[in-house]
């Protein structure tokens, strides 16, 4: 799904890109803040809420809202200079709202990255290391949650005091339009989600991050974008099986799911940091 149908994709893609994507920029812990020029009107808020309701219905309605966890399997292909690199196989476990374990295999190696709200751990099979995530990696996880479609549709943003507004119709190809909802947080950070005007499905996610260039000692604001494709429906829930990520207009990665399972038994032990490397399973 996105994190269960669609947002999961955003969530996973950001984790994957932070770990593997080749880039000349380094993300900062503080995203760019661009507040909405004017407070949204009641009409704009109502329009945004209607778009969200339509998206939930398109993804399965109550069946979608009743998803508590997901297990996704597939391939992640990093891109360099706009060209695809050899893909990595992954399996991703997500328990709502804030637990995720992603395992990667490729080139004879194995990497596990686990997030539990404001902490996490990582196992690197090639380097034979087991360590806690750094503060920057935890912050990246929080930003990925803020920008996920799942966050918007399930209303988790309300706990942070965010506000939504209708941001207009946008071109989306031949005879196609998207309807846009902008979510803005009290600190000024914003994210925009586009939904198909006809089918109501998530189509794009757009936001900005601040990056530090290695060649000069200053920050640069860079546009980030996720695009969703290939909807499939299982047990009444619709999932988008392909997600492409773009940074500054250049593709940096693709996730291609082979399977997505909902509401399976996921043991808590998967998220618990092992005492030693020998306990990794």
C-alpha positions, 0 to 999 in steps of 0.5 A: 500500500502506501505504507499500506497501499500507497504511503508505505511506498513513500515511507520505504522509499525514503528509508531506502534512498537514505541508505543507498541512493548515490547523491552529491548532497547530504540531508540536514536534520532540519527540512526547509520551512515554507509557510503557507502565504495565507491561512486557508479558508473554510472552503479550502479546508472543506475541499481538502477534506473531501479529497482525502475522503475520496482517496480513502474510498479509492483505496478501499474505505473501511478495509483500508482504514482497518489495515494495522500492519503490512509486509511488503516484498520486492526490489529497490533500484537505485539510480545514478545520473538518471540511470538504473543500477542493479536492484536490491531485494527487500522485505519490509515490515510496518506496524502502524503508526511508527514501527518499521523494519526493512531488510535488504539483500544484494551483492552477497550482503544483508542490511537491516534497518529498524525504526521504533518511533524516536529510536532504532538500530541497524545491522550491516552484514558486510561490515559485521556491525550492529549499532543504534541509529544516529540522531540524523537517521532518526530525524530522517525517519520522522520526516518520512512519516510527516511526508507519507500519504498514510500520515495525511489519510489517517490523520496522524498529522493532527497530533502535531497541529498541522493544517490542510488546504486545497492547493488547486488542480494540476496537469497530469498528462493528456486529459488528466488532472490531479487535485492537490492537498497541502499539509502544513505543520506549525514549524512551517514545513509543508508537503503536497499530495496530488490525487487523481481527479477521476480515480482519487488515487494518490499520484504524487508527493512533493516537498523540499529538503535542505542539503549541504553540498560537499564542495561549498559550506552552505545549504541548498533547498532541493525539491523531492518528489514521489510518483505512484503507479500500478494500482492493484487490489487485494482483500478490498485494499488497493496498493500502488506497486511502483514508486519512483523518487526524484530529487531536483528533477532527477530520478534517484530510485524505484521501488517495485513491489512483488507482493504486499500482505495486510494484517499478518502476524508480525512478532514484536521481536523483529523490532527489538535490537539483538544483544549480539550479532549472533542473535540476528535472524 
